[in-house]
Amino acid sequence: MTSKNSCERRIPASEITYNVRTPMRVAVERLFAACRFLYYLFYWENNAIKLSRYDIVDEKIPQRLGVIKLAQLSDLHGKVFGERSQRLFDTLAVERPDVVLITGDLIDERVYDLEYVADVTRRSVELAPTLYVTGNHEANFKPQYFERFLDVVVSCGAIPLDGKRFAIERRAGRIALSEVAQCQVKDGVTIAGVADPVRAGREYKIRLAQDLAEVAPAPNLFSILLSHRPETFELYARHGFDLIFSGHAHGGQFRLPGVLPMGLNAPHQGWFPRYTGGLYLDRGARLIVSRGLGPSVLPTRLFNRPDLVVCRLARSKEILEG
């Protein structure tokens, strides 16, 4: 007697399925895979804005100020996000910041586009008071070109903060800024800025230390500093600042999760940089580094999307959550 199994015939898959992976189809699949990769590499990674959120709690922040929301735009280098950067400003409008911080390299030193500067600055000011400090690209302009650039920034309503200090107050429910000298503020939150010292060459740390000394905070104040470069974090902490906003590093340009989490290379930090994006701590000081919004020397980023920083400040967690 023949068993049932012995009568069964194994049917090749090719007889019961239609083999559609012809050489042409394989070539088309590979072409589409390449297109998806190129889309991801050259469009998504350079145009899909990522929000980085930070909450800072500190007892030196007066309760009367409630929650202060700051948004940071850094290293745009003339980058647009849709027509007139509509996507960027739509995202920013949803966040409803109390103050916008522009931490340098608004345009590229090789593309002197004052119309772009005016448009971005004006639209930012329409959303919230806007503070600005120079990056190395603006600082590299010849004096007459830098003066024209700065005139546009000021005429559009932004406040250049290089070497100045402002107090943050709440008036009629809204955040207001007023320029002050250190001796005029007994408690509260101040925000200061320093110019990028690129023109000082190799001695830029000496120049930066001199500028920091002029805006160094009183110990009883919660002090914020805008400075384009993150690699001098130790210097900022030594001068007593509580919270620093920087950019410049472009997130290390190319990141690989688990392999190069801080990126491959950054200006003035070199290969395998330390401060490229995120929150860092040193002797009680906090440094927030934006990964930037625009391109660097190389025209693309990898695993390092354009970065819009939003930071909330308050005296306690209860106020933040309230």
Secondary structure as UniProt FT lines:
FT   HELIX           4..7
FT   HELIX           13..16
FT   HELIX           23..39
FT   HELIX           40..44
FT   HELIX           45..47
FT   STRAND          50..57
FT   TURN            59..60
FT   HELIX           63..65
FT   STRAND          68..73
FT   TURN            77..78
FT   HELIX           83..85
FT   HELIX           86..95
FT   STRAND          99..103
FT   TURN            109..110
FT   HELIX           114..127
FT   STRAND          130..133
FT   HELIX           136..139
FT   HELIX           143..155
FT   TURN            156..157
FT   STRAND          159..160
FT   STRAND          165..171
FT   TURN            172..173
FT   STRAND          174..179
FT   HELIX           182..184
FT   STRAND          189..193
FT   HELIX           198..203
FT   HELIX           204..214
FT   TURN            219..220
FT   STRAND          222..226
FT   TURN            231..232
FT   HELIX           233..238
FT   TURN            239..240
FT   STRAND          243..246
FT   HELIX           250..252
FT   TURN            257..259
FT   TURN            261..262
FT   STRAND          265..266
FT   TURN            267..269
FT   STRAND          270..271
FT   STRAND          278..282
FT   TURN            283..284
FT   STRAND          285..289
FT   STRAND          307..314
FT   HELIX           317..321
//
